């Protein structure tokens, strides 16, 4: 039976290692990851959800402040796992670390995948409580499931010593991890869209409309870009059959 998508190895594209664009891109990813962890994750560990909800200091605190202890615990586990993966991910793509300290690269990779594992499982627990309703449930559940699957595929590939496949799956996986950043890039853009288009602006309505797009918009463009990057680097990619 013909599969809908099939892996293919594309011809390697000559890319200068350590080029200026590569370094700038890597630094941008690292700095934005650090900023999001500091701005969005750290506040959850400075006060209770109730206090954060009253002060408006953390975006999801008001949603989860009244949830059962299991869901609140899963929220904290998701934050810890996601923050760990978000911070360690750029190190996995640092060529100098891979070549000069391969053992450290392997250990940071293990911690990274552990963060993905616990963050993804916790994400499945908290997805039904998303303020985006059914869209949030399906969108964030799909994100958590794909996060787990791509992390597992990356791990299995390196256990087989299939380095190109491991690299491809890690690119896909971190593209999903990075949705924590792109969500916070897309949200203000869509929030201010009514002002740009000249429509009447009501903050609560604009925020609700903008956030309703986040469960899918936060990660689907990331995967498209990841697949383009994988093909550009000549790594095992996917294509629709001709």
N, C-alpha and C positions, 0 to 999 in steps of 0.2 A: 504494500500500500504506500502510495506517495505521501511523504510527510509534508506538512505545510511549510516548514522551514528546514533547511539542512545546512550543517556546518561546512564551510569551505575555507581553504587556505588561500588567501589572496597573495599576490606577488608583493614582496617586500618593497616598501618605498624608501629611498635613501633619505634619511633624516640625520642631520648633523647632531651627534650626541652633545648635550650641554649647550645647545644653541641659545641665543639670547631670548627668543620667544618662549622656548621651553622653560628657561629659568624664570622668566617673568610670570608665566602661567602657573608654575609650581609655587612661586612665592605668593601669588594672589590667592591660590587655593589655601595655602597654609595660613595666611593672615586672616582671611575671611572665616576659616574654621575656628581659629583662636578667638576672633571677635564674637562669633555666635555662641561659643561655649561660655565666654565671660559674661555676655549680655543676657543670654537666654537660659543657660543651664545653671550657672552658679547661684543666682537668686533663690532657686528652690531649696538650697541648703543653708540659707541665711535666716529663714523664718518659716513658720508653719504655713500650710496652704490657706488657712483662714485669714492669717495676717496679710499674706500676699494678695489674696482676693480683695480684701478691704482697701489695700493701698493701690491696687492695680499695677503692681510691680512685675508680675509674671503673667504672661498671656493666658495660660490654661488653668491658672490657680482657681479662678471662679467656677470653672467647669467641673473640677475634680474635688473641690473643697468639701462637698456634701456627699461624695461617692463612698461606697463601702471601703473598709480598710484594705481588702484585697486589691481593689482597683487603684487605690492611692499608692499601695506598695508597688504595684506593677508600673505605675507612672514613674516613680523614683528609679526603679530598676531600668526602665526604658531610657531615662535621662542619663543614668550612669553609663549604660552600655553604648548609647548613641554618642555621648560626649567622648568616651574612650576611643571609639572607632573613628570619629571625626578628627580627633587630634593625631592619632597614630597613622591614619591612612596616608597622608602625604609622605611620611617617612618610608613607606613601602615602595614609593615611586622614586625615591632618591637613589640615583645610580651610584653615588659615592658610598652610601651605606651598604648597598648590595655587594659591591666589589671589594671594599676595604674591611667591612665587618659583617661577613655573611651570617655568622652565628647570631649577632645582635639583630640582623634583619629577620632571621627565622623566629627569634623569640618575640620581637615586636609584632610579627605577623600572627603568631599564636594568640597573643593578647588581643590584637585587633579582631581576629575571628571570634574570640570569646565574647568580646563586646558586641559584635554583630549577633551572635547567638542569643545572648540574654536580652539584648535590646529588641531583637525581632520577635522573640516569644512574648516578651512583655507588651510589645506593640500590638500583637493579636488580642491580648487581654483588654487593652484600653481602647481599641478601635471602636467597639460598639458604643462607647460613651462620647464619641467625637461630637463637638458642637455643630458640625456640618451635617448631622443627621445620617440618612441612608447613604448619601454620597460620600460622606466621611467614612462611614463604616466600610463600604466597598473599596474606596480608593486607598485608605490607609491600611486596610487588611491586605489588599493586593501588594502594596509597597512592602509590608512586613514579610509576607510570604516570599516575594521575589528576593528580598534582602537575605533571607535565610537560604533560599535555594542557590543563589549565585555564590554566597559564601561557602556553602557545602561543595559546590562544583569546583571552586578555586582550591579548596583543601584537597579534594580527591585528585585533582589534576597534578598538584605538586607531590602528592604521595606516589603517583605513578611516574614522577620525574618528567612530566610533560610541561616543561617551562612555558612554551608559547601559549598553551591553553590556560595555564595558571595565570599568566599575565592578562590574558583577555578577560577571564572571569573576574579577576581583581579589579580591572578597569570598570566592568559593569557593576560590580558590587559597590565600589566607592562612589560611582555615579549615583547610586541609590542612597548611600550614606550622606552624600552631599546635598540631598534634598532638604536637609535641615537648614542649609544656607539658602538654597534657591527659593524655598518657601518664603523666606523673609526678604528676598529680593523682589519676587513677584507681588507679594501682598501690598506693599506701599504703591507699586506701579498701578495695580488695579484699583486700589483705594482712591487714588487721585485722578483716575480716568474720567469720572464725571466732570471734574473741573476743566480738564483739557478739552472735552467735547462740548462744554457749555451747558451741561445739564444741571438741574437743581441738585445741590449737594446736601445730603443728610448723612452725618458720619455713621450712625448706627446702621442705616440701610446700606450705605456704601461698603462698610466693613463686612456685613453679612454676605453681600453679593460677592465681594472679593474673596472671602474665606471659603465660600462654597466651591470655588474653582480649585482651591489648593490641594485637595486630596488626590487629584490626578496631575494638575499642572506642575506641582512641586517636583515630580520625579519623571514623568514621561519624556519631556524634552531632554532630560539628562541622559536617559537611556539611548535616545536617538543620537545624541552627540557622542556618547561612549562607543556606539557601534561604528560611527564614522571614524573615530580615532583608532579603533581596533583595525579597521580595514586599511587605514592610512599607514599603519605600522606593519602591515602584512601579517597580522596575527589571525588565528582561526576565527572567522566571523560567521554571520548567518545571512542568507539571502532567500528570497522567494524562488521556488523552482521555475525554470523557463518552460 
